[in-house]
Amino acid sequence: MLRVAEIFTSIQGEGDYQGRPANFIRLAGCNLDCGFCDEPIHKQPGTPMTEEEIVDELSKNLSLTVITGGEPTVQDLTKLLDMIQKIGQEIILETNGYKVTREYMSKAWVCVSPKGSLNNLPEYYNELKILVDTYSDIDINFLKQEAYNGTVISLQPLTGMTNDKENIAKAIKLCIENDFRYSPRLQNYLGVK
Ligand code: SF4
């Protein structure tokens, strides 16, 4: 049983899989309370649903499901990941890195968007999606080493702020200088969830 904020279909707008149509399962709850959070729906208690009920809701026409939040790893995802795999869909797990296990990584593309220090990363992940704003320094040398080791590095400008243009310009510049991937949040441009 998991607490679910919402289930919907849309276009994945972030990270390595951007542009792919997907099912989205947004789980309720988070271990953090970031001031810039743009998904407050996760703060509501959510609807308790069994893993079977969740999978029943997914579009079977699609080949990709994104599990997001809130912070999905505050709940046990083992059974949900198994069941989505059984219907033959790829899985992206979008997480701030709270509790990522080796088992999760064996079943899903784990995209960690760290909130705060890069010193607190989990042991397992495929992609680091780094938020970029004009006020924060980014440890480029660390990210280049990660890229060299095979991690996909995506830079995503912080938007919905007064200085969106500057944040976007900084992210583009860093991507070009370092051969990182730009994560545009396509959903904002498309006017979808
Ligand atoms: S970790 Fe993500 S979902 Fe949780 S409060 Fe921060 S921005 Fe919102």
Boltz pocket constraint, residues with backbone or C-beta under 6 A from the ligand:
constraints:
  - pocket:
      binder: B
      contacts: [[A, 30], [A, 31], [A, 32], [A, 33], [A, 34], [A, 36], [A, 37], [A, 38], [A, 39], [A, 42], [A, 69], [A, 70], [A, 71], [A, 96], [A, 115]]
      max_distance: 6.0
